Each structure stands twice: as C-alpha cells, then as structure tokens.
Amino acid sequence: MKYDETAIDPSVPPSGAGCVECDQTGGWWFHLRRCTACGHIGCCDNSPAQHATGHAKASGHSVICSFEPGEDWFWDYRTESFMHGPALASPTHRPVDQPAPGPRGRVPADWQAKLHP
C-alpha cells in the first residue's frame, strides 16, 4: 500500500532531539512522536502536555511516527489506526543517551503520578 504523500515527507528531518514545546517551556515528556509532514517532535498523549496531538490538531498534519529507539510504527489521526510508512530522514529516534521520561534534569520525582492514562 502506498503511503499518503501529503501526510508523509520522507526527506524532512526531525525538528530536534526533544519535544519542541516542552523544551521552550522547561517541561518534560514521557515518550516522543514525530510529525511525518514537517518533522515536528512532540510529546506523546501519556505526557502531561500532549504536544504531538496538539500539533496534529493545530497544523492538520495527520500522521505521526514514534521517535523512540527500537520503534518503527506510524499512526494516522484521521483513521485512528496504525499504518505503514517509508524510511524517514535521520535521525529516526531520540538520542539513546537521553532517558525516557526526559530530558534528564527536568523530570519530577513523582512523574508517574503526572502521566495521562
């Protein structure tokens, strides 16, 4: 099955090594997601701020993929389902020395109590 070329641009690199908005505000994340249209890195829906979904809603960019080491799945918000996608521009995951949750030094001691189910 061919992927939707309007939702996925394999040539666009990720916006950075962590959630764009969390880095701007001093926040923290549980796991990271990558917008496949523009490369925006946002935090997952279990994270306190849920920036990846917020970016999808605000931008209309409907497909994300995991930005975690060892994960290679894609998610389509329009169909609310997993999908297949192409190889994306590197890097394809956060730095392996960056912990999850992260980033180091900004995660509160009671972080588990602050996650969304």
Long-range contacts (C-beta under 8 A, 24 or more apart in sequence): 1-84, 3-83, 3-84, 3-85, 3-86, 4-63, 6-37, 7-36, 7-37, 7-61, 7-62, 7-63, 7-76, 8-36, 8-37, 8-63, 8-74, 8-85, 8-86, 8-88, 9-36, 9-37, 9-38, 10-86, 10-87, 10-88, 10-89, 11-89, 12-36, 12-37, 12-38, 12-39, 12-88, 12-89, 13-39, 13-89, 13-90, 13-91, 14-39, 14-41, 14-67, 14-89, 14-91, 15-39, 15-40, 15-41, 16-41, 17-41, 17-91, 17-94, 17-95, 17-98, 18-94, 18-98, 18-102, 18-103, 19-43, 19-47, 19-49, 19-51, 19-52, 20-51, 21-49, 21-51, 21-54, 22-47, 22-49, 22-51, 22-106, 23-103, 26-106, 27-106, 28-101, 28-102, 28-103, 28-106, 28-107, 28-108, 28-111, 29-100, 29-101, 29-102, 29-103, 30-100, 30-101, 30-111, 30-115, 31-66, 31-67, 31-68, 31-100, 31-101, 32-66, 32-67, 32-68, 32-94, 32-100, 33-64, 33-65, 33-66, 33-67, 33-75, 34-64, 34-65, 34-66, 34-67, 34-88, 35-59, 35-61, 35-63, 35-64, 36-61, 36-63, 36-64, 36-65, 36-74, 36-85, 36-88, 37-61, 37-62, 37-63, 39-89, 41-67, 45-116, 46-115, 46-116, 46-117, 47-101, 47-115, 47-116, 48-114, 48-115, 48-116, 50-116, 53-77, 66-93, 67-92, 67-93, 67-94, 68-93, 68-94, 68-100, 69-93, 69-94, 69-96
